[in-house]
Amino acid sequence: ILDVGVGALGPAAAEAQATSSIDVSTRPGRVSLRCFGPLARELGAAASDGLVHLEIDLPASLREVLAAAASEHPRARRYLMQDGEPLAAAYRASRRLASEARVNDGDELDVVMALSGGACLS
């Protein structure tokens, strides 16, 4: 393949190569984060709907969105990020997002804190 090029694999491979070079330039956008409890308090989310709006260059990865929220609201960092990785889980339309998932302008994400601890009840 390296010697003859992608074109030798047929039209489907050439089309895949063409679509992989789509321009994904970023521009200022807005993402809404819905959260509750201590995370909502630290992010300053509205009490009525738990939403906080974040202005960020989009598209961006979930990791970048949560890092931007942590940077803008340092007291929330302990709930959002740990060692540069997302600590909170995020969902869009009831589907969990991976840390590299693409977040777009206008997206509304449900952000859920990681919980640990507790006592064994048995």
N, C-alpha and C positions, 0 to 999 in steps of 0.2 A: 504494500500500500504506500509506503513511504517513497518508493521509487517511481510508481506510476501515478500517484495522486488520488484524491478522493473521487474524482470524476470516473475513474476506472471501476468504481463500485456500482455505478448506475445512477439514474436520476434521483432516487430517494436519498442517496448519500449526498449528492450535490445540493439538494433542497435543504437537507438538515444542516449542511455547512452554511448555506446562505442565511437560514433563520437563526443560527447561533451568533451571527455577527450583527444582530439587531441593536440599534443604538439604545442604551439604557442610561441616558443622561439624567442627572438629578436636578430637581428644582425645588424651591421651598414649597412645603405642603403641611398638612395638618392631620394628625392621628389622634383619635380619642381613646383614652385608656379608662376602662371601667374597673373599679376596685373598691374594696370595702375594708373595714376594720383599721388596724394601725397603718397599713399601706395607704389607704385613702386619706387618712389624717395627715401623714407625712407628705403626700403629694398635693394636698390642698384640694382634694376632689369635692365637688358639689355634694352636699348632704342629700339632696333630693334624688339624684340618679347615680351617684358615685363616679361621675365622669370628670376626668381632667384632660385638657387639650394640650397637645404638645406640637410645637412648630419645629419642623426638622426638614432637612433636604431629603426628598424621597424620589424614587424608591430607595429603601434601606432594608437591611436585614433586621430581624427581631432583635438580635444582639445589639445592633447599633441604636435601635429605638430605645431599648431599656437602658443602655449606657447613657444616652442623651437625657433620659428622664432622671437617672441617678445623678448626672452632672448638674442638672438644673435644680434638683431637690436633694442635696447631699444627705439629709436625714433619712431619706428613703433608700439610700444605697444598700444598706444591710438587708433589705427585703428583696432587692432587685438583682444585684450582681454579686458574684464572689469570684475572685481571681480572674476577672475579665469574662466570665461566663454567666449567662442568665441563671438566676436562682429561682425566680418566679416562673410559673407556667403561664403561657398566654394562649388564648383561643380566639379564633375568628370564625363566626358562624358555627359555633359548637365544635370546631375542629382544632385540635392542639397543633400549635406551630413549632417547628424545629427552630433552633437558634439562627439558622441561615435562611429561614423562610423570608420571602420578599414581602415587605409591608408597603402599601401604596397610599397615596393621598386619599383622604376620606375614610380610611379603614377605621373600624371600631373594634378594639381588642379587649377581651375580658382577661384581666391579669389576676392570677391567684397566687397567693404567697405559699411558699413551701413551709410545711409544718413538720415538726419532729417532737419526739419526746412522748411523755404520757406514761401511765402506769399499766401494768398488766392486770387485767380484770379477772383472770381465772384463778 
